[in-house]
Amino acid sequence: MASEIPLTVIFYFVIFQDNYDIDKFLSDVRRHHSLDTLREDLSVYMKILQSALVELINRDYADFVNLSSNLVW
């Protein structure tokens, strides 16, 4: 196949649409990718999201602790 857009990029743009339809998404993806590829790419995407969540928590944790410390007199 010609150079394809990685599924992880597609996931990002598709799942945040207001009219997201999982059945249509799976139908469209299956035309160009195997289910194994889809599963592997979803696993990669999940790891990316987990890493981003950990970064967000770690970044905001210090602010949260400082805020609660400032509230205690």
N, C-alpha and C positions, 0 to 999 in steps of 0.2 A: 504494500500500500504506500501511497505517497505519505509525506510527513504528516502525521496526525497530531492533533492537539491532545496532550496528556489528559486523561480522564480527571485527574485531580483538579485541573484548571476548569474543566467543564462543570464538575461538582460545585465548585465555588460559585460560579455564575448562575447555575440552574437552581440550586436549592434555596436561594434567597429571593427568587421571584415570587411575586404575590400569587400567581396562578400556578404554582408548582404542582405537578401531577406525576407521582411516582410511576404509575403505569405507563404513561407516555414516555417518561425518561428512560425506563428500562427497555421499552420497545425500540426507541431510537438508538440507544447504546448497543443493543444486541445486533443491530444491523451491521455494525462496524467492528465490534469487539466481542471476544468470547466471554462467557460468564466467569471463567477463571481469571481473565484479565480484569474484569470488573471487580471481582472479589479482592484481588491483589491491590488494585488501585484504591478501593475503598479502605482497605487496611492501612495503606500509606497515608491516605487523607485523614483517617482517624488518629494516626500518630502525630500528624501535623497539628490537628486541632487540640490534642491532649497537651502537646508541647506548648502551644500558644496559651492554653488555659493555665498551665503551671507558671509560665512567664508572667501572665497577668496577675495571678494570685501573689507571686513573689514580689512583683513591682508594687502592688497596692498594699501589701501586708504591712510594710514599714509605716506607710501613711496612716493606716488603721490603728496601729499600736500607738503612734504619736498622738493621734486624735484622742484616743481613750485616755492616754496619760495626761493630756492637757485638761481633760474634763474632771479629773480627780484633783481636788485641792488639798 
